[in-house]
């Protein structure tokens, strides 16, 4: 299991359970080949 397989928003408690959901609900940021999961979901980031 990697950090891209699940995520939880600390603001609204939304949970993503696989990479597709993480990408869809939270978003994955690519910094010159280094991938980061956004900590807040897209809705809470506005
Ligand atoms: Zn949220």
mmCIF file of the protein (N, C-alpha, C, O) and its ligand, coordinates in Angstrom:
data_MODEL
# 
_entry.id   MODEL 
# 
loop_
_entity.id 
_entity.type 
_entity.pdbx_number_of_molecules 
1 polymer     1 
2 non-polymer 1 
# 
_entity_poly.entity_id                      1 
_entity_poly.type                           'polypeptide(L)' 
_entity_poly.nstd_linkage                   no 
_entity_poly.nstd_monomer                   no 
_entity_poly.pdbx_seq_one_letter_code       
;(UNK)(UNK)(UNK)(UNK)(UNK)(UNK)(UNK)(UNK)(UNK)(UNK)(UNK)(UNK)(UNK)(UNK)(UNK)(UNK)
(UNK)(UNK)(UNK)(UNK)(UNK)(UNK)(UNK)(UNK)(UNK)(UNK)(UNK)(UNK)(UNK)(UNK)(UNK)(UNK)
(UNK)(UNK)(UNK)(UNK)(UNK)(UNK)(UNK)(UNK)(UNK)(UNK)(UNK)(UNK)(UNK)(UNK)
;
_entity_poly.pdbx_seq_one_letter_code_can   XXXXXXXXXXXXXXXXXXXXXXXXXXXXXXXXXXXXXXXXXXXXXX 
_entity_poly.pdbx_strand_id                 A 
# 
loop_
_entity_poly_seq.entity_id 
_entity_poly_seq.num 
_entity_poly_seq.mon_id 
_entity_poly_seq.hetero 
1 1  UNK n 
1 2  UNK n 
1 3  UNK n 
1 4  UNK n 
1 5  UNK n 
1 6  UNK n 
1 7  UNK n 
1 8  UNK n 
1 9  UNK n 
1 10 UNK n 
1 11 UNK n 
1 12 UNK n 
1 13 UNK n 
1 14 UNK n 
1 15 UNK n 
1 16 UNK n 
1 17 UNK n 
1 18 UNK n 
1 19 UNK n 
1 20 UNK n 
1 21 UNK n 
1 22 UNK n 
1 23 UNK n 
1 24 UNK n 
1 25 UNK n 
1 26 UNK n 
1 27 UNK n 
1 28 UNK n 
1 29 UNK n 
1 30 UNK n 
1 31 UNK n 
1 32 UNK n 
1 33 UNK n 
1 34 UNK n 
1 35 UNK n 
1 36 UNK n 
1 37 UNK n 
1 38 UNK n 
1 39 UNK n 
1 40 UNK n 
1 41 UNK n 
1 42 UNK n 
1 43 UNK n 
1 44 UNK n 
1 45 UNK n 
1 46 UNK n 
# 
loop_
_struct_asym.id 
_struct_asym.entity_id 
A 1 
B 2 
# 
loop_
_chem_comp.id 
_chem_comp.type 
_chem_comp.mon_nstd_flag 
UNK 'L-peptide linking' . 
ZN  non-polymer         . 
# 
_pdbx_entity_nonpoly.entity_id   2 
_pdbx_entity_nonpoly.name        ? 
_pdbx_entity_nonpoly.comp_id     ZN 
# 
_pdbx_nonpoly_scheme.asym_id         B 
_pdbx_nonpoly_scheme.entity_id       2 
_pdbx_nonpoly_scheme.mon_id          ZN 
_pdbx_nonpoly_scheme.ndb_seq_num     1 
_pdbx_nonpoly_scheme.pdb_seq_num     101 
_pdbx_nonpoly_scheme.auth_seq_num    101 
_pdbx_nonpoly_scheme.pdb_mon_id      ZN 
_pdbx_nonpoly_scheme.auth_mon_id     ZN 
_pdbx_nonpoly_scheme.pdb_strand_id   A 
_pdbx_nonpoly_scheme.pdb_ins_code    . 
# 
loop_
_atom_site.group_PDB 
_atom_site.id 
_atom_site.type_symbol 
_atom_site.label_atom_id 
_atom_site.label_alt_id 
_atom_site.label_comp_id 
_atom_site.label_asym_id 
_atom_site.label_entity_id 
_atom_site.label_seq_id 
_atom_site.pdbx_PDB_ins_code 
_atom_site.Cartn_x 
_atom_site.Cartn_y 
_atom_site.Cartn_z 
_atom_site.occupancy 
_atom_site.B_iso_or_equiv 
_atom_site.pdbx_formal_charge 
_atom_site.auth_seq_id 
_atom_site.auth_comp_id 
_atom_site.auth_asym_id 
_atom_site.auth_atom_id 
_atom_site.pdbx_PDB_model_num 
ATOM   1   N  N  . UNK A 1 1  ? 0.852   -1.204 0.000   1.00 0.00 ? 1   UNK A N  1 
ATOM   2   C  CA . UNK A 1 1  ? 0.000   0.000  0.000   1.00 0.00 ? 1   UNK A CA 1 
ATOM   3   C  C  . UNK A 1 1  ? 0.885   1.252  0.000   1.00 0.00 ? 1   UNK A C  1 
ATOM   4   O  O  . UNK A 1 1  ? 1.824   1.364  0.788   1.00 0.00 ? 1   UNK A O  1 
ATOM   5   N  N  . UNK A 1 2  ? 0.577   2.158  -0.871  1.00 0.00 ? 2   UNK A N  1 
ATOM   6   C  CA . UNK A 1 2  ? 1.355   3.397  -0.934  1.00 0.00 ? 2   UNK A CA 1 
ATOM   7   C  C  . UNK A 1 2  ? 0.508   4.572  -0.459  1.00 0.00 ? 2   UNK A C  1 
ATOM   8   O  O  . UNK A 1 2  ? -0.693  4.437  -0.226  1.00 0.00 ? 2   UNK A O  1 
ATOM   9   N  N  . UNK A 1 3  ? 1.139   5.695  -0.325  1.00 0.00 ? 3   UNK A N  1 
ATOM   10  C  CA . UNK A 1 3  ? 0.419   6.890  0.137   1.00 0.00 ? 3   UNK A CA 1 
ATOM   11  C  C  . UNK A 1 3  ? -0.612  7.350  -0.885  1.00 0.00 ? 3   UNK A C  1 
ATOM   12  O  O  . UNK A 1 3  ? -1.456  8.195  -0.588  1.00 0.00 ? 3   UNK A O  1 
ATOM   13  N  N  . UNK A 1 4  ? -0.540  6.781  -2.108  1.00 0.00 ? 4   UNK A N  1 
ATOM   14  C  CA . UNK A 1 4  ? -1.509  7.173  -3.129  1.00 0.00 ? 4   UNK A CA 1 
ATOM   15  C  C  . UNK A 1 4  ? -2.755  6.305  -3.097  1.00 0.00 ? 4   UNK A C  1 
ATOM   16  O  O  . UNK A 1 4  ? -3.701  6.553  -3.846  1.00 0.00 ? 4   UNK A O  1 
ATOM   17  N  N  . UNK A 1 5  ? -2.769  5.294  -2.244  1.00 0.00 ? 5   UNK A N  1 
ATOM   18  C  CA . UNK A 1 5  ? -3.905  4.376  -2.191  1.00 0.00 ? 5   UNK A CA 1 
ATOM   19  C  C  . UNK A 1 5  ? -4.990  4.818  -1.224  1.00 0.00 ? 5   UNK A C  1 
ATOM   20  O  O  . UNK A 1 5  ? -6.114  4.319  -1.286  1.00 0.00 ? 5   UNK A O  1 
ATOM   21  N  N  . UNK A 1 6  ? -4.672  5.744  -0.334  1.00 0.00 ? 6   UNK A N  1 
ATOM   22  C  CA . UNK A 1 6  ? -5.714  6.249  0.546   1.00 0.00 ? 6   UNK A CA 1 
ATOM   23  C  C  . UNK A 1 6  ? -5.352  7.639  1.025   1.00 0.00 ? 6   UNK A C  1 
ATOM   24  O  O  . UNK A 1 6  ? -4.182  8.013  1.099   1.00 0.00 ? 6   UNK A O  1 
ATOM   25  N  N  . UNK A 1 7  ? -6.381  8.385  1.346   1.00 0.00 ? 7   UNK A N  1 
ATOM   26  C  CA . UNK A 1 7  ? -6.186  9.742  1.834   1.00 0.00 ? 7   UNK A CA 1 
ATOM   27  C  C  . UNK A 1 7  ? -7.424  10.124 2.614   1.00 0.00 ? 7   UNK A C  1 
ATOM   28  O  O  . UNK A 1 7  ? -8.522  9.630  2.358   1.00 0.00 ? 7   UNK A O  1 
ATOM   29  N  N  . UNK A 1 8  ? -7.224  11.022 3.581   1.00 0.00 ? 8   UNK A N  1 
ATOM   30  C  CA . UNK A 1 8  ? -8.365  11.499 4.347   1.00 0.00 ? 8   UNK A CA 1 
ATOM   31  C  C  . UNK A 1 8  ? -8.213  13.000 4.544   1.00 0.00 ? 8   UNK A C  1 
ATOM   32  O  O  . UNK A 1 8  ? -7.161  13.495 4.949   1.00 0.00 ? 8   UNK A O  1 
ATOM   33  N  N  . UNK A 1 9  ? -9.284  13.698 4.249   1.00 0.00 ? 9   UNK A N  1 
ATOM   34  C  CA . UNK A 1 9  ? -9.260  15.153 4.384   1.00 0.00 ? 9   UNK A CA 1 
ATOM   35  C  C  . UNK A 1 9  ? -9.435  15.524 5.859   1.00 0.00 ? 9   UNK A C  1 
ATOM   36  O  O  . UNK A 1 9  ? -10.418 15.114 6.476   1.00 0.00 ? 9   UNK A O  1 
ATOM   37  N  N  . UNK A 1 10 ? -8.516  16.279 6.431   1.00 0.00 ? 10  UNK A N  1 
ATOM   38  C  CA . UNK A 1 10 ? -8.626  16.659 7.848   1.00 0.00 ? 10  UNK A CA 1 
ATOM   39  C  C  . UNK A 1 10 ? -9.740  17.658 8.104   1.00 0.00 ? 10  UNK A C  1 
ATOM   40  O  O  . UNK A 1 10 ? -10.133 17.870 9.252   1.00 0.00 ? 10  UNK A O  1 
ATOM   41  N  N  . UNK A 1 11 ? -10.245 18.267 7.061   1.00 0.00 ? 11  UNK A N  1 
ATOM   42  C  CA . UNK A 1 11 ? -11.279 19.286 7.247   1.00 0.00 ? 11  UNK A CA 1 
ATOM   43  C  C  . UNK A 1 11 ? -12.689 18.695 7.217   1.00 0.00 ? 11  UNK A C  1 
ATOM   44  O  O  . UNK A 1 11 ? -13.505 18.985 8.092   1.00 0.00 ? 11  UNK A O  1 
ATOM   45  N  N  . UNK A 1 12 ? -12.979 17.854 6.194   1.00 0.00 ? 12  UNK A N  1 
ATOM   46  C  CA . UNK A 1 12 ? -14.346 17.321 6.062   1.00 0.00 ? 12  UNK A CA 1 
ATOM   47  C  C  . UNK A 1 12 ? -14.414 15.810 6.272   1.00 0.00 ? 12  UNK A C  1 
ATOM   48  O  O  . UNK A 1 12 ? -15.495 15.228 6.183   1.00 0.00 ? 12  UNK A O  1 
ATOM   49  N  N  . UNK A 1 13 ? -13.264 15.156 6.552   1.00 0.00 ? 13  UNK A N  1 
ATOM   50  C  CA . UNK A 1 13 ? -13.215 13.715 6.799   1.00 0.00 ? 13  UNK A CA 1 
ATOM   51  C  C  . UNK A 1 13 ? -13.556 12.864 5.581   1.00 0.00 ? 13  UNK A C  1 
ATOM   52  O  O  . UNK A 1 13 ? -13.883 11.685 5.720   1.00 0.00 ? 13  UNK A O  1 
ATOM   53  N  N  . UNK A 1 14 ? -13.483 13.451 4.391   1.00 0.00 ? 14  UNK A N  1 
ATOM   54  C  CA . UNK A 1 14 ? -13.683 12.668 3.178   1.00 0.00 ? 14  UNK A CA 1 
ATOM   55  C  C  . UNK A 1 14 ? -12.525 11.683 3.033   1.00 0.00 ? 14  UNK A C  1 
ATOM   56  O  O  . UNK A 1 14 ? -11.369 12.013 3.300   1.00 0.00 ? 14  UNK A O  1 
ATOM   57  N  N  . UNK A 1 15 ? -12.870 10.444 2.596   1.00 0.00 ? 15  UNK A N  1 
ATOM   58  C  CA . UNK A 1 15 ? -11.863 9.399  2.489   1.00 0.00 ? 15  UNK A CA 1 
ATOM   59  C  C  . UNK A 1 15 ? -11.772 8.904  1.054   1.00 0.00 ? 15  UNK A C  1 
ATOM   60  O  O  . UNK A 1 15 ? -12.788 8.751  0.376   1.00 0.00 ? 15  UNK A O  1 
ATOM   61  N  N  . UNK A 1 16 ? -10.554 8.654  0.596   1.00 0.00 ? 16  UNK A N  1 
ATOM   62  C  CA . UNK A 1 16 ? -10.326 8.011  -0.698  1.00 0.00 ? 16  UNK A CA 1 
ATOM   63  C  C  . UNK A 1 16 ? -9.620  6.693  -0.431  1.00 0.00 ? 16  UNK A C  1 
ATOM   64  O  O  . UNK A 1 16 ? -8.678  6.643  0.360   1.00 0.00 ? 16  UNK A O  1 
ATOM   65  N  N  . UNK A 1 17 ? -10.065 5.622  -1.083  1.00 0.00 ? 17  UNK A N  1 
ATOM   66  C  CA . UNK A 1 17 ? -9.578  4.283  -0.768  1.00 0.00 ? 17  UNK A CA 1 
ATOM   67  C  C  . UNK A 1 17 ? -8.717  3.638  -1.842  1.00 0.00 ? 17  UNK A C  1 
ATOM   68  O  O  . UNK A 1 17 ? -8.263  2.507  -1.672  1.00 0.00 ? 17  UNK A O  1 
ATOM   69  N  N  . UNK A 1 18 ? -8.490  4.333  -2.933  1.00 0.00 ? 18  UNK A N  1 
ATOM   70  C  CA . UNK A 1 18 ? -7.591  3.804  -3.954  1.00 0.00 ? 18  UNK A CA 1 
ATOM   71  C  C  . UNK A 1 18 ? -7.039  4.968  -4.761  1.00 0.00 ? 18  UNK A C  1 
ATOM   72  O  O  . UNK A 1 18 ? -7.474  6.109  -4.599  1.00 0.00 ? 18  UNK A O  1 
ATOM   73  N  N  . UNK A 1 19 ? -6.084  4.675  -5.626  1.00 0.00 ? 19  UNK A N  1 
ATOM   74  C  CA . UNK A 1 19 ? -5.401  5.762  -6.323  1.00 0.00 ? 19  UNK A CA 1 
ATOM   75  C  C  . UNK A 1 19 ? -6.345  6.581  -7.201  1.00 0.00 ? 19  UNK A C  1 
ATOM   76  O  O  . UNK A 1 19 ? -6.205  7.799  -7.315  1.00 0.00 ? 19  UNK A O  1 
ATOM   77  N  N  . UNK A 1 20 ? -7.318  5.886  -7.825  1.00 0.00 ? 20  UNK A N  1 
ATOM   78  C  CA . UNK A 1 20 ? -8.261  6.617  -8.678  1.00 0.00 ? 20  UNK A CA 1 
ATOM   79  C  C  . UNK A 1 20 ? -9.040  7.635  -7.860  1.00 0.00 ? 20  UNK A C  1 
ATOM   80  O  O  . UNK A 1 20 ? -9.219  8.778  -8.279  1.00 0.00 ? 20  UNK A O  1 
ATOM   81  N  N  . UNK A 1 21 ? -9.507  7.205  -6.676  1.00 0.00 ? 21  UNK A N  1 
ATOM   82  C  CA . UNK A 1 21 ? -10.256 8.132  -5.834  1.00 0.00 ? 21  UNK A CA 1 
ATOM   83  C  C  . UNK A 1 21 ? -9.346  9.248  -5.320  1.00 0.00 ? 21  UNK A C  1 
ATOM   84  O  O  . UNK A 1 21 ? -9.761  10.405 -5.252  1.00 0.00 ? 21  UNK A O  1 
ATOM   85  N  N  . UNK A 1 22 ? -8.127  8.911  -4.965  1.00 0.00 ? 22  UNK A N  1 
ATOM   86  C  CA . UNK A 1 22 ? -7.198  9.937  -4.500  1.00 0.00 ? 22  UNK A CA 1 
ATOM   87  C  C  . UNK A 1 22 ? -6.986  10.986 -5.592  1.00 0.00 ? 22  UNK A C  1 
ATOM   88  O  O  . UNK A 1 22 ? -6.997  12.188 -5.327  1.00 0.00 ? 22  UNK A O  1 
ATOM   89  N  N  . UNK A 1 23 ? -6.794  10.512 -6.817  1.00 0.00 ? 23  UNK A N  1 
ATOM   90  C  CA . UNK A 1 23 ? -6.582  11.455 -7.921  1.00 0.00 ? 23  UNK A CA 1 
ATOM   91  C  C  . UNK A 1 23 ? -7.815  12.306 -8.156  1.00 0.00 ? 23  UNK A C  1 
ATOM   92  O  O  . UNK A 1 23 ? -7.712  13.509 -8.399  1.00 0.00 ? 23  UNK A O  1 
ATOM   93  N  N  . UNK A 1 24 ? -8.999  11.671 -8.083  1.00 0.00 ? 24  UNK A N  1 
ATOM   94  C  CA . UNK A 1 24 ? -10.240 12.368 -8.390  1.00 0.00 ? 24  UNK A CA 1 
ATOM   95  C  C  . UNK A 1 24 ? -10.635 13.335 -7.285  1.00 0.00 ? 24  UNK A C  1 
ATOM   96  O  O  . UNK A 1 24 ? -10.986 14.484 -7.555  1.00 0.00 ? 24  UNK A O  1 
ATOM   97  N  N  . UNK A 1 25 ? -10.578 12.867 -6.026  1.00 0.00 ? 25  UNK A N  1 
ATOM   98  C  CA . UNK A 1 25 ? -11.109 13.653 -4.914  1.00 0.00 ? 25  UNK A CA 1 
ATOM   99  C  C  . UNK A 1 25 ? -10.085 14.609 -4.319  1.00 0.00 ? 25  UNK A C  1 
ATOM   100 O  O  . UNK A 1 25 ? -10.442 15.693 -3.856  1.00 0.00 ? 25  UNK A O  1 
ATOM   101 N  N  . UNK A 1 26 ? -8.813  14.213 -4.328  1.00 0.00 ? 26  UNK A N  1 
ATOM   102 C  CA . UNK A 1 26 ? -7.785  15.027 -3.681  1.00 0.00 ? 26  UNK A CA 1 
ATOM   103 C  C  . UNK A 1 26 ? -6.839  15.676 -4.682  1.00 0.00 ? 26  UNK A C  1 
ATOM   104 O  O  . UNK A 1 26 ? -6.488  16.849 -4.555  1.00 0.00 ? 26  UNK A O  1 
ATOM   105 N  N  . UNK A 1 27 ? -6.437  14.902 -5.669  1.00 0.00 ? 27  UNK A N  1 
ATOM   106 C  CA . UNK A 1 27 ? -5.498  15.417 -6.646  1.00 0.00 ? 27  UNK A CA 1 
ATOM   107 C  C  . UNK A 1 27 ? -4.080  15.040 -6.269  1.00 0.00 ? 27  UNK A C  1 
ATOM   108 O  O  . UNK A 1 27 ? -3.699  15.057 -5.099  1.00 0.00 ? 27  UNK A O  1 
ATOM   109 N  N  . UNK A 1 28 ? -3.309  14.700 -7.287  1.00 0.00 ? 28  UNK A N  1 
ATOM   110 C  CA . UNK A 1 28 ? -1.895  14.369 -7.068  1.00 0.00 ? 28  UNK A CA 1 
ATOM   111 C  C  . UNK A 1 28 ? -1.063  15.395 -7.823  1.00 0.00 ? 28  UNK A C  1 
ATOM   112 O  O  . UNK A 1 28 ? -1.236  15.609 -9.023  1.00 0.00 ? 28  UNK A O  1 
ATOM   113 N  N  . UNK A 1 29 ? -0.179  16.003 -7.104  1.00 0.00 ? 29  UNK A N  1 
ATOM   114 C  CA . UNK A 1 29 ? 0.649   17.066 -7.650  1.00 0.00 ? 29  UNK A CA 1 
ATOM   115 C  C  . UNK A 1 29 ? 1.993   16.468 -8.045  1.00 0.00 ? 29  UNK A C  1 
ATOM   116 O  O  . UNK A 1 29 ? 2.604   15.743 -7.260  1.00 0.00 ? 29  UNK A O  1 
ATOM   117 N  N  . UNK A 1 30 ? 2.452   16.763 -9.242  1.00 0.00 ? 30  UNK A N  1 
ATOM   118 C  CA . UNK A 1 30 ? 3.736   16.237 -9.700  1.00 0.00 ? 30  UNK A CA 1 
ATOM   119 C  C  . UNK A 1 30 ? 4.765   17.357 -9.723  1.00 0.00 ? 30  UNK A C  1 
ATOM   120 O  O  . UNK A 1 30 ? 4.673   18.301 -10.507 1.00 0.00 ? 30  UNK A O  1 
ATOM   121 N  N  . UNK A 1 31 ? 5.741   17.223 -8.845  1.00 0.00 ? 31  UNK A N  1 
ATOM   122 C  CA . UNK A 1 31 ? 6.793   18.225 -8.718  1.00 0.00 ? 31  UNK A CA 1 
ATOM   123 C  C  . UNK A 1 31 ? 8.086   17.678 -9.315  1.00 0.00 ? 31  UNK A C  1 
ATOM   124 O  O  . UNK A 1 31 ? 8.873   17.037 -8.617  1.00 0.00 ? 31  UNK A O  1 
ATOM   125 N  N  . UNK A 1 32 ? 8.305   17.927 -10.599 1.00 0.00 ? 32  UNK A N  1 
ATOM   126 C  CA . UNK A 1 32 ? 9.529   17.441 -11.246 1.00 0.00 ? 32  UNK A CA 1 
ATOM   127 C  C  . UNK A 1 32 ? 9.753   15.951 -11.007 1.00 0.00 ? 32  UNK A C  1 
ATOM   128 O  O  . UNK A 1 32 ? 10.860  15.524 -10.678 1.00 0.00 ? 32  UNK A O  1 
ATOM   129 N  N  . UNK A 1 33 ? 8.684   15.161 -11.177 1.00 0.00 ? 33  UNK A N  1 
ATOM   130 C  CA . UNK A 1 33 ? 8.794   13.720 -11.023 1.00 0.00 ? 33  UNK A CA 1 
ATOM   131 C  C  . UNK A 1 33 ? 8.524   13.213 -9.629  1.00 0.00 ? 33  UNK A C  1 
ATOM   132 O  O  . UNK A 1 33 ? 8.410   12.005 -9.423  1.00 0.00 ? 33  UNK A O  1 
ATOM   133 N  N  . UNK A 1 34 ? 8.418   14.113 -8.662  1.00 0.00 ? 34  UNK A N  1 
ATOM   134 C  CA . UNK A 1 34 ? 8.125   13.705 -7.296  1.00 0.00 ? 34  UNK A CA 1 
ATOM   135 C  C  . UNK A 1 34 ? 6.649   13.954 -7.031  1.00 0.00 ? 34  UNK A C  1 
ATOM   136 O  O  . UNK A 1 34 ? 6.188   15.095 -7.068  1.00 0.00 ? 34  UNK A O  1 
ATOM   137 N  N  . UNK A 1 35 ? 5.899   12.868 -6.761  1.00 0.00 ? 35  UNK A N  1 
ATOM   138 C  CA . UNK A 1 35 ? 4.460   13.000 -6.612  1.00 0.00 ? 35  UNK A CA 1 
ATOM   139 C  C  . UNK A 1 35 ? 4.054   13.233 -5.161  1.00 0.00 ? 35  UNK A C  1 
ATOM   140 O  O  . UNK A 1 35 ? 4.579   12.608 -4.240  1.00 0.00 ? 35  UNK A O  1 
ATOM   141 N  N  . UNK A 1 36 ? 3.101   14.153 -4.985  1.00 0.00 ? 36  UNK A N  1 
ATOM   142 C  CA . UNK A 1 36 ? 2.596   14.494 -3.661  1.00 0.00 ? 36  UNK A CA 1 
ATOM   143 C  C  . UNK A 1 36 ? 1.068   14.426 -3.688  1.00 0.00 ? 36  UNK A C  1 
ATOM   144 O  O  . UNK A 1 36 ? 0.431   14.919 -4.619  1.00 0.00 ? 36  UNK A O  1 
ATOM   145 N  N  . UNK A 1 37 ? 0.494   13.811 -2.661  1.00 0.00 ? 37  UNK A N  1 
ATOM   146 C  CA . UNK A 1 37 ? -0.963  13.844 -2.527  1.00 0.00 ? 37  UNK A CA 1 
ATOM   147 C  C  . UNK A 1 37 ? -1.340  15.138 -1.822  1.00 0.00 ? 37  UNK A C  1 
ATOM   148 O  O  . UNK A 1 37 ? -0.721  15.507 -0.824  1.00 0.00 ? 37  UNK A O  1 
ATOM   149 N  N  . UNK A 1 38 ? -2.353  15.827 -2.336  1.00 0.00 ? 38  UNK A N  1 
ATOM   150 C  CA . UNK A 1 38 ? -2.855  17.000 -1.644  1.00 0.00 ? 38  UNK A CA 1 
ATOM   151 C  C  . UNK A 1 38 ? -3.486  16.576 -0.329  1.00 0.00 ? 38  UNK A C  1 
ATOM   152 O  O  . UNK A 1 38 ? -4.208  15.579 -0.290  1.00 0.00 ? 38  UNK A O  1 
ATOM   153 N  N  . UNK A 1 39 ? -3.230  17.310 0.751   1.00 0.00 ? 39  UNK A N  1 
ATOM   154 C  CA . UNK A 1 39 ? -3.736  16.863 2.053   1.00 0.00 ? 39  UNK A CA 1 
ATOM   155 C  C  . UNK A 1 39 ? -5.229  17.155 2.200   1.00 0.00 ? 39  UNK A C  1 
ATOM   156 O  O  . UNK A 1 39 ? -5.956  16.359 2.794   1.00 0.00 ? 39  UNK A O  1 
ATOM   157 N  N  . UNK A 1 40 ? -5.684  18.261 1.679   1.00 0.00 ? 40  UNK A N  1 
ATOM   158 C  CA . UNK A 1 40 ? -7.111  18.581 1.710   1.00 0.00 ? 40  UNK A CA 1 
ATOM   159 C  C  . UNK A 1 40 ? -7.746  18.151 0.397   1.00 0.00 ? 40  UNK A C  1 
ATOM   160 O  O  . UNK A 1 40 ? -7.098  18.176 -0.649  1.00 0.00 ? 40  UNK A O  1 
ATOM   161 N  N  . UNK A 1 41 ? -9.033  17.752 0.454   1.00 0.00 ? 41  UNK A N  1 
ATOM   162 C  CA . UNK A 1 41 ? -9.729  17.378 -0.766  1.00 0.00 ? 41  UNK A CA 1 
ATOM   163 C  C  . UNK A 1 41 ? -9.952  18.632 -1.629  1.00 0.00 ? 41  UNK A C  1 
ATOM   164 O  O  . UNK A 1 41 ? -9.798  19.766 -1.175  1.00 0.00 ? 41  UNK A O  1 
ATOM   165 N  N  . UNK A 1 42 ? -10.322 18.375 -2.889  1.00 0.00 ? 42  UNK A N  1 
ATOM   166 C  CA . UNK A 1 42 ? -10.483 19.496 -3.834  1.00 0.00 ? 42  UNK A CA 1 
ATOM   167 C  C  . UNK A 1 42 ? -11.560 20.457 -3.379  1.00 0.00 ? 42  UNK A C  1 
ATOM   168 O  O  . UNK A 1 42 ? -11.409 21.669 -3.532  1.00 0.00 ? 42  UNK A O  1 
ATOM   169 N  N  . UNK A 1 43 ? -12.658 19.935 -2.815  1.00 0.00 ? 43  UNK A N  1 
ATOM   170 C  CA . UNK A 1 43 ? -13.740 20.805 -2.364  1.00 0.00 ? 43  UNK A CA 1 
ATOM   171 C  C  . UNK A 1 43 ? -13.278 21.760 -1.278  1.00 0.00 ? 43  UNK A C  1 
ATOM   172 O  O  . UNK A 1 43 ? -13.586 22.952 -1.316  1.00 0.00 ? 43  UNK A O  1 
ATOM   173 N  N  . UNK A 1 44 ? -12.538 21.234 -0.311  1.00 0.00 ? 44  UNK A N  1 
ATOM   174 C  CA . UNK A 1 44 ? -12.105 22.078 0.799   1.00 0.00 ? 44  UNK A CA 1 
ATOM   175 C  C  . UNK A 1 44 ? -11.019 23.056 0.372   1.00 0.00 ? 44  UNK A C  1 
ATOM   176 O  O  . UNK A 1 44 ? -10.873 24.114 0.985   1.00 0.00 ? 44  UNK A O  1 
ATOM   177 N  N  . UNK A 1 45 ? -10.258 22.728 -0.662  1.00 0.00 ? 45  UNK A N  1 
ATOM   178 C  CA . UNK A 1 45 ? -9.267  23.686 -1.148  1.00 0.00 ? 45  UNK A CA 1 
ATOM   179 C  C  . UNK A 1 45 ? -9.911  24.764 -1.985  1.00 0.00 ? 45  UNK A C  1 
ATOM   180 O  O  . UNK A 1 45 ? -9.302  25.789 -2.290  1.00 0.00 ? 45  UNK A O  1 
ATOM   181 N  N  . UNK A 1 46 ? -11.193 24.507 -2.361  1.00 0.00 ? 46  UNK A N  1 
ATOM   182 C  CA . UNK A 1 46 ? -11.909 25.490 -3.154  1.00 0.00 ? 46  UNK A CA 1 
ATOM   183 C  C  . UNK A 1 46 ? -11.437 25.524 -4.570  1.00 0.00 ? 46  UNK A C  1 
ATOM   184 O  O  . UNK A 1 46 ? -11.946 26.307 -5.372  1.00 0.00 ? 46  UNK A O  1 
HETATM 185 ZN ZN . ZN  B 2 .  ? -12.417 18.061 2.469   1.00 0.00 ? 101 ZN  A ZN 1 
# 
